[in-house]
Amino acid sequence: VAGAAVDLCLPVLFNFHMFFLLSQQKGSGGGGSDGRDGDDGSSNDNNDNRDNNANDDGVSQPPEGMNPRVLPLIFLSVLFIRSAFPPRARRRFWGTIKYTVCAPFYPVFFRDAFIGDVLTSLVRPIQDLIYCVFYYVVSVWAMFSSTSSLDEAGDVVRHSWVLHNFALPACAVLPLWWKFLQTLRQAKDSGRHWPHLGNSFKYLTAALVIFYAMAHPEGRRGKVWIASFLVTMMYQVWWDVVMDWELLVVVPRSAQASQPPLSEDARWCRCCWTPVTSLPGSSFVLIPIHRYILQPCHRLYTFLASNKTTLRPKRLYARDAFYWRVLAYNVCFRFIWMLSFIPAYHFSHTGQEVPTLSIDFRTYVGAVISVAELIRRCLWCVIKVELETIKVTDTEREYEPLLIGQEGRPQHLSLSTMDEKFGDKHDAMRIMTSALKFESQTLMMHGGAQNTKAGSKPSWCTFSDTFMRKVFIVELIGWAAAFVGLSILCVAR
């Protein structure tokens, strides 16, 4: 990967170098054209001296009369061709993207979910690519048009209503929509609400905050939007650490600290509470305070005093400091993920430029946001892949006795053998599926969504598995409708 990146950087740098030389030549040539009409002919002498000096220095001059804006078009043409050729090598890449984009119609494996997460962090680079495509199309049209020139292509793209109000916002909306549909498909395949619908709620809340910021100028974002931004960010941090990474676990402390001694204030409150509650009429006020305030606080204090939070015991990296640093970086820069979706500006219906993130194009914050988010996502991917590797390793260890007999020879694998080992063919099939794929890819096996026990409900309130599954699908459709409806409401408000 590093070698391919370096190979790609070399033509990019060469392209920039030639663009710089041609731009300098065009600027100097414009000034010399005014002096060539003079009587003294000093301009011609200066040009001859410049050409002689250039030849003496051994520096090759770019061809005269070539517009420097043609060089980016040539480079983009090569990239567009390489994105499709050779077809056999590119078919796998675009096929992988197809399964991510068409999430509701295909099962979501770990690879697809992983790529969906990565795409949500590549919004800025994808928007840059779309900007390049628009510039390429406008420039090619200007080259063969008699009404416009290649020098006007940049202004046309910059003031394009279609680009800034449709194409660039679509690049921000679609990755969130694809990932949201992936979570709904995972919920459908597994037949469980948690944790997939919890993940859906994360992307739903983030989309509402982002869409409101995209459609409204900076001056219309009040304290409610800022509070929503902070609450959504805290939920995302919790989901990363607890659900995606499973990085932190709660373990009990030593036996001596499991029962913390009462403090002087607690003893005083316990001694004074009984006489106070015995007073007439005190039960209407003090008992609710004791039940809903003091008891939860005491339970929380007992829990914190008898337990501690630490890293999960199974880890692949030796140094604990690496995990704490990744955790700290993710907490500090998690807000950048939502900021990367907000464009710098858009155009109103009257064609007026409306700034939505003015600090983006006034400073270098836009580039910093892109780089910081890519670094954060790379660290997120490292911990996520590590966790999936641990799950696959544990599953293979559990599955390995089926492949090796008592004498160390490979034995025939059948459902009866798996039934003898695990006691249930459904569990055996689930373990085999987990061993062949990542643990998070395991689809629902034989109606695993319905785990209701016989006789647990009265006969009058029991429904068939088919009916309950249809109700669950209708619920998922309601989640998708809520995503679309609430997003439109945030944009139109």
Salt bridges, closest charged atoms under 4 A:
ASP112 OD1 - ARG111 NE 3.28
ASP117 OD1 - LYS179 NZ 3.36
ASP151 OD2 - LYS26 NZ 3.36
ASP151 OD1 - ARG69 NH1 2.90
ASP189 OD1 - ARG185 NE 3.00
ASP240 OD2 - ARG334 NE 2.54
ASP240 OD2 - ARG376 NH1 3.99
GLU246 OE2 - LYS391 NZ 3.39
GLU264 OE2 - ARG267 NH1 3.72
ASP320 OD1 - ARG315 NH2 2.79
GLU353 OE1 - ARG158 NH2 3.75
ASP360 OD2 - ARG124 NH2 2.98
GLU373 OE2 - ARG376 NH2 2.98
GLU386 OE1 - ARG312 NH2 2.85
GLU388 OE2 - LYS384 NZ 3.92
ASP394 OD2 - LYS314 NZ 3.00
ASP427 OD1 - ARG430 NH1 2.72
GLU439 OE1 - LYS391 NZ 3.63
GLU475 OE1 - HIS193 NE2 2.95
